[in-house]
Amino acid sequence: MDARRESERRTTVERKSERETVVTRTFNAPARIVFEAWTRPELFKRWWVPKSMGMSLTSCEMDVRVGGRYRLEFNYQGSTSAFFGTYKEVIPHERLVWTNEESAEGSITTVTFEEKAGKTLLVMHELFPSKEALEAAGGAADAMDETFGQLDELLATAHGSAVWHL
Amino acid sequence: MVQYTQDHFNASFAALSDVTRRGVLEQLARSNASITELAEKFAMTLTGMKKHVGVLEQAGLVTTEKIGRVRTCKLGVCRLEEEAAWIERYRQLWDARFDELDQVVEELKRKEKIDGRKKRK
């Protein structure tokens, strides 16, 4: 039983093509609840930056409707960075699409919520404008790892990834 | 388990399916070599060797650099390994996020239950 629950909750990642990634995860709750956690800023900010990252989310504004904007501000060891974009599609309890506009080569993120027997399969798809953009994003993560080389490996890795994927 | 796209496997397997190309990889593992040197070593025409190196290069197993008139070949950073590391780092981030999201979701479920009971009263 526990083993089954574990495998259900496994996060899978697939590089779907040269410029796409797909992440999946099942949550033990109806879609309306998972959707709520993705669209209410006071809930979103509680999970988007895991404690292990060593960063803090200082500001989180989300206007979740088509054409509405979001803006996240982070603080890491005294320096601030911002991530922002626009919601392109909003279908309550089913689908969210937003842009990542902090860089010219930002991805488009699509999240779908599929409810089945009280559980929700979450699929997060990211489409980059080019193969190079996806890989450059990875390169940026490596560069960050070097910059913060003092941090233990896990922390640096999580942080580096976070910087280019928020 | 990290999942790869079929294309990457196909490119690598195709590159490794040929005995000459496996030999070239072994050779390059010992030292870098020019296309001419490799062609001589494997008793092959320059054109033939260029084709083999091209396939290995396509699969990310070999990189080449042209200096003057000589194209030097060396072992590439294995793309599969690089990609696996990339994917794993990405997965770890999302896994950490989703573990925290689980907690938020559980809390919302409890709250909904309590609110539901209140409404029935």
HADDOCK unambig.tbl for C-alpha pairs under 7 A between the chains (distance, minus, plus):
assign (segid A and resid 11 and name CA) (segid B and resid 91 and name CA) 6.87 0.50 0.50
assign (segid A and resid 11 and name CA) (segid B and resid 95 and name CA) 5.64 0.50 0.50
assign (segid A and resid 12 and name CA) (segid B and resid 91 and name CA) 6.90 0.50 0.50
assign (segid A and resid 13 and name CA) (segid B and resid 2 and name CA) 6.97 0.50 0.50
assign (segid A and resid 13 and name CA) (segid B and resid 87 and name CA) 6.79 0.50 0.50
assign (segid A and resid 13 and name CA) (segid B and resid 91 and name CA) 5.94 0.50 0.50
assign (segid A and resid 14 and name CA) (segid B and resid 3 and name CA) 5.50 0.50 0.50
assign (segid A and resid 14 and name CA) (segid B and resid 4 and name CA) 6.60 0.50 0.50
assign (segid A and resid 15 and name CA) (segid B and resid 4 and name CA) 6.54 0.50 0.50
assign (segid A and resid 15 and name CA) (segid B and resid 5 and name CA) 6.46 0.50 0.50
assign (segid A and resid 16 and name CA) (segid B and resid 5 and name CA) 6.36 0.50 0.50
assign (segid A and resid 27 and name CA) (segid B and resid 102 and name CA) 6.90 0.50 0.50
assign (segid A and resid 29 and name CA) (segid B and resid 105 and name CA) 6.93 0.50 0.50
assign (segid A and resid 33 and name CA) (segid B and resid 105 and name CA) 6.45 0.50 0.50
assign (segid A and resid 33 and name CA) (segid B and resid 108 and name CA) 6.75 0.50 0.50
assign (segid A and resid 34 and name CA) (segid B and resid 105 and name CA) 6.28 0.50 0.50
assign (segid A and resid 37 and name CA) (segid B and resid 105 and name CA) 6.92 0.50 0.50
assign (segid A and resid 47 and name CA) (segid B and resid 97 and name CA) 5.67 0.50 0.50
assign (segid A and resid 47 and name CA) (segid B and resid 100 and name CA) 4.97 0.50 0.50
assign (segid A and resid 47 and name CA) (segid B and resid 101 and name CA) 5.17 0.50 0.50
assign (segid A and resid 48 and name CA) (segid B and resid 97 and name CA) 5.67 0.50 0.50
assign (segid A and resid 49 and name CA) (segid B and resid 97 and name CA) 6.64 0.50 0.50
assign (segid A and resid 50 and name CA) (segid B and resid 96 and name CA) 5.95 0.50 0.50
assign (segid A and resid 50 and name CA) (segid B and resid 97 and name CA) 5.48 0.50 0.50
assign (segid A and resid 50 and name CA) (segid B and resid 100 and name CA) 6.77 0.50 0.50
assign (segid A and resid 138 and name CA) (segid B and resid 86 and name CA) 6.79 0.50 0.50
assign (segid A and resid 157 and name CA) (segid B and resid 89 and name CA) 6.45 0.50 0.50
assign (segid A and resid 158 and name CA) (segid B and resid 89 and name CA) 6.87 0.50 0.50
assign (segid A and resid 158 and name CA) (segid B and resid 92 and name CA) 6.99 0.50 0.50
assign (segid A and resid 158 and name CA) (segid B and resid 93 and name CA) 5.54 0.50 0.50
assign (segid A and resid 161 and name CA) (segid B and resid 89 and name CA) 6.76 0.50 0.50
assign (segid A and resid 161 and name CA) (segid B and resid 90 and name CA) 6.33 0.50 0.50
assign (segid A and resid 161 and name CA) (segid B and resid 93 and name CA) 6.85 0.50 0.50
assign (segid A and resid 162 and name CA) (segid B and resid 93 and name CA) 6.99 0.50 0.50
